Amino acid sequence: MTTASVTPAEAFSTFGTPLRGRDIALLGVLDPYNEASAAMTPAAMKRLFFISNFEDTDPESPALDRHGYQRQPMSERIPKIRDYYLKREPATRTTPIILSVRLKGESAIDRFLELFAAGDIDRILSEFDEPVLSVVDGQHRYLGLVQAWEKDSSFCPLVPVSLYFGLDFNQEATFFDVINTEQKKLPKALIEITKADAVELGFTTHAQRIRLIATMLARHEDSVWHGQVNLTGARDPNKPVTFEGLRRSSASMFPSELLGRLEAADRDVDEVARTYWGLVAEACAEAWTGETRVRLNEDGEEIEYAPKYRIKELVGVASLAKLGKDIISSALEAPNFEERMRSLVSSLGAVDWEKVNLENNERNPWMASQAGFAGQADLYKTLYSWVYSHKKPQVQ
């Protein structure tokens, strides 16, 4: 019980509430207005928990489209966790779930703790409009536990949860990054897109400018990359280039010195980036759009096939981006910026982006480099030699 001189945060620092027959129980406040320990049943978790997912709306997000910071739950993992808990073996234990209590101010936190300690879920939902309990770590365990309870109502454990107070969206996202990067490598694309949209929104560092250029390329309706970039890093065969790949490529395309020159020339960097990639897509239209080709089969008959082009693979994007730095620099020194850039990029129309030339069953010398960033140096040199010296690669 609290008194006029003792706040709920102080009162619950020394004792908790009974657990029997409860859906939620406050076990103790470890650090007033910062951290508390509690327990909840899957039924209560289903009613109160919120997950800030990238593809869904988060009311706290400062991003323009209000997206969250976590990747979507992996649906194949949840039934496995559900079945694990339903076995009820001696080793089947419920591990703590980390939550951010999205409340600021001591009076709001005191009221939340008072309602939580009383087990009054209805009042918590009615008095706090937006989602209050945000799952920072343990979304798959939480969803698996809920599925287990939904499948078997007799499965109703009290799951330990850690409550953290006073974090804003960016602090919560950073907390999530640290926890998950230490436990299991989090997709770099998801971390960087969250920094671009939210955590470092408003910063003017070179790193943030590069993130914003990559974000613009991925989202702008006039960009040839619109809708083609994997923003979260989750596996997607239809989007081989991740935001992280495009970000790293954009960093080599726009070093700080070149950005300074473009600004001095009163050039819109975003427009320059869109124009360059648009010219690349135009010059290499066959590879960019993935057009089919014709080859002869063993009987000498013509058959149509879908080549594997490298232009949108990481090595292609990274090499073209690095070449873009040179072409943009050359264009800045020309009397007509646009004409010079178009003239140089048009040379790329002669590049064969097919991995292996199936028409004559020979290795394609244009694409002799390794994959990924490891192959950037070799492919970049090949493209540079052709664009600036008109030297074709030799068959090795």
N, C-alpha and C positions, 0 to 999 in steps of 0.2 A: 504494500500500500504506500502511496505517496502522501506527503504532508505539504503544507503551504510552503515550507522552506526547503523541501527536497524534491527535485525534479525526477521524472520517470527515468531519465538517463542515469541519474545518481542512485536512485533507489534500486534499480535492477542490476547495479554493479555488484551487489553483494548476495543476491539470491535470485532464483528463477521461479518458474511456475510449475505446478504439477503436470505430468505428461499424460496420465491415464485418461483416455476418452477424449483427447483433444485432436484437432486437425492442425493447429499451430501452437507452438509453445516457445516463449522467450526463455532461454536458459541463463542468460546473463549479459550485461553490457561490459565488454572488456575495456573499452576506452570511450568515455562519454562523448557522444556526438561524432564518433569516428567508426567504432567497430562493436558489433554485438554478435552473440552466438544464439542460434535458435534451432528448432526442429519443425518439420512440416510433413504432412502426408501427401501422397501424389494427388489426391483430390484437391487439397488446398493449393498445391503448386499449379495445377491446371487453371485454377481460377485467378491466381495472382501473378504468375510469372509472365514476363515479356522478354523476347529475344530481339536484339537490334540487328536484323539481317540486312545485308547489302541490297538485296532485291526487293525489300519491303520498305514501308514508310516508318520512320522513327520521328515522333513529334519533337524530340530534343535535338535532332540533327541540324547543324548549320548549313549543310549542303543544299544546293539550290533545289534538288529534287527530294530532299529529306531522306536520303537513303541511310541505312545503318552501317555498321562497321564489321559485322561477322559474315562469313560465307554461309550459304544455305546449308541446313543440316543434311548430312549424307544419309539418304533414306534407307540404304541397305544396312547401315549400322544399327538402326533403332530396333528392329525385330530381334537382332542377336542379343542386344542388351536386355530387352524385354524377357526373352527366353532364359537368359542367364539368371535373372532375378527370380523368375518363377520356379526354377529348380529348387530354391530354398535349401541349398547345401550349406554345410558349416562355414565354408569359405565365402559364401555369398553375403557380402557386407555392402551397406550403402555408404559411399564416400561423400564428403562434404561438397556442396555446390556453392559457388561464390556468387553473391548478389550485390548489385549496387542499388541502394535505396535512394531513389531519385527525389530527394527532398532537401531543401536548404532552409536554414534558420532553425534555431533551437526549439522554438515553440512548435513548429511543424514536426520535428523529429520526436519531441516529447509526446505529442498527440499520437503519432504513429506507434510508438512503443507502448503507450497506454492501451490502444486498441489491440495491438498484437498480443500483449500479455493477457488481455481479456479474451483472446480467441475470437474477436469480432470481425470476421472476414467481410461481412456485409457492410459494416460501417467503414472499413478501410476502402472498399470499392466505391462507396457513395461519397465519402469526404475528400478523396483524392481523385481528381478527374482523369489525369493521364496515367499511363502505366507506371507503377511505383517500383516494383521489384524487377530489375533488369538482370538477366542471367549473363554474367561476365565469363564464367568458366563452368562447363558441365552441361551444355545444352543437349548433348546426345544422351547423357545419363538421365537428365530430367525427362526427356521425351520417352526414353525407354521405360522408366519407372511409371510414367503415366499410362503407357500402353499396357504394361503388366497389370496395373490396377484395373484398367478398363476390361481386360480379358478375364481377370479373376478378382472380383471385388473383395475376396477375403485377404488378398495381398494388400496390406495397408500399413506399411512401416512408417515410422517417424524418421525422416531423412535429415541428417545434420546439414545446416546451412550457415554460411558466414555472411553477415550483413555489414556492408560498408556504406557510410553516409557521406554526403557532401561532395560527391564527385560530379563535375559537369560532363557533358558529352565527350569532350576532347580528353579529359583525364580518364574517363571510363574506357575510351578506345585505346589510350596508351597503356592502361593497366591490362587490358585484354591482350594487347600486342606482347607485352613483357611476359605475361604468364604463358601464353601459347608459344612464343618463340623459344622460351626455355624448355618447354615440355616436348614440343613437336614443331618442326619447321612450318611456320605459317606461310601461305603463299605470299611472296613478296609483292605481287600485283595488288593484293587486297590491302596490304599495309600502305603502299604508296598511293593508291587511289583515295584512301581515307585521309592521308596527309594532304593530298591535293584539294579535296573537297571540304575538309573539316579541320583536322588537327592543326595544320599550318596555314589555314585560310587567312589571307591578309598579309602574310609574310612576303618580303621582297627579296629573299635570297635567290641565288642562281638556281639552287636545287628546286625550290618551289616554282620558279618560273618555268623550268623544264617540265615539272609535273603538270603545270597548267597548259603548256603547249601540247603535251601528249593527251591530256584530257580533252582539249579542244579538238584535236585530230580525231579522237575516238567518237566524239559526240556531235560535232558540228554537222548540220545537214548538208553543207556544201563541201564537206571533206570526203575524199574517196575512201577514207577509213571508217566512215560512219556506219555503225552497227557491225563492224567486222573485227573488233578488238575484244578479247577476253578480259574483262575488267577485274575479275575476282581471282583468277589463277586456277579455278576449278577446271578439270579436264573437259575440253570441248573440241572435238575433231573439226568442227566447222569454223573454229576461230583459233588457228594455230599461233597467232601472235597475241601474247598477253600484254596487259598494260605495262608490266615491268619491262618487257622487251622493247616496247615502243618508247617508254621513258628513257631507258638506257641508250637507245638509238638516237633519240632526240638530243640527249646530252652531248653526243659526239657530233651531231649536226649543228648545234648551236652553243659552242663554247662561249664563255662570257665576253671574250674579245669580239667575236662576231656579232653578238647581241648589241654590244656597244656601238659597233660600226653601223648596224641597221638603224639603231635609234638616232645616231648622228645624221644619217641620211633620211630621216623622217619616214622610215619604212615600218609598216605594220607587220610585226614578226609573225603573228598568227596567219595573216594573209599570205605572207611569203611561204610559210610552211605548207599551207593548203595548196598554194599554186604549184610548188615544187612537186608535191606528191601527185597532184592532178596531172601534171605534165608527164610524170613517170608512168602513171596508169594509161595515159593516152599513147605514149610512145611504145609501151610494152603491152598493148591491149590484149593480145592473144593470151599471154601468160597471166595478166592481171585478172581477166575474166574467166580463165580456166577453159579456154576453147579446146575442143577435141581436134585430133590430127588423124591423118591417114597413113598407114604403112602397109607393106606387102607381107603376107603370111608365107608359110612354107610352100604353098602351092602357087605363089606369085599373084595371089588375089589381093585386092585392096580391102583393108578392113579399118574401121574407125576405132580409135582408142582415146582414152582420157589420160593425157600425160601428167606426170607429177612435176609440177613447176616449183622452183625454189624462190620465186620472187616474193612470196608472202611468208616464207619460212624465216626464222630468226636471222639466219645468215644473210639472206637476201635483203631484209629490212635494214639490218645493221650496216651492211656494206653500202647500200643506196643512201642511207642517212649520212654516213661519213663522206661519201662522194658529194652529197648535197652541200656540205660545208664548203667544198672547193668550188662548186658551181655557183653558189650564192656569192662567194667572195669574188669570183671572176665577174659576175654580173654587176657587182657594186662598182667595179673599175671600168665598166663599159659605158658608152654614151647613153645607151638604151637598156636599162636593167631588164625589163621583161623580154625583149628580143634576144638578148644574150643568154638568158636562162633557158628560154625555149630552144634556142639553137643548140646549146650544149646537151640538154636533156634529150633532144630528138635523136641524137646519136645512139642512144640506148635501144632504139628500135631494131638494131642489128644484133642485139644480144639474144642468144638462145638460152632460155631459162629452164629448159627441160633437164631433169637430173641425168638421165641416160637417153641417148638418141636411139630409140627403138626402131627407127626407120632403117638404119644401116647397122644396128646392133653394135655401135661403137661408143666409146666413152665420150661424153660431151666435154670438150676442153674448157668451155666457158664455165662449167660448174664443177671444176676439179677440186674445189676447196672442201674442207671439213664442214660439218653442220654447226649451227649455233654460233656464239660469239667467237669460238675457237677458229672458225673459218673466215671471220670477217677480214683479217689482214690480207689473205690470199685473194679472195673475191674482190675486195676493194681495189687491190693493185691491178687486177685484170680489167675491171671497169674503168679505172682511171687511165690506164694505158690506151684503152680504146677511145675514150671520149677526148683525151687531150693529145694523143699521138697517133691515133688510128692504127694501133698495133693489135692484131687479133691474137688470141692465145694459141699456142702450139700444142698439138696432140702429144701427150707424154707417153 
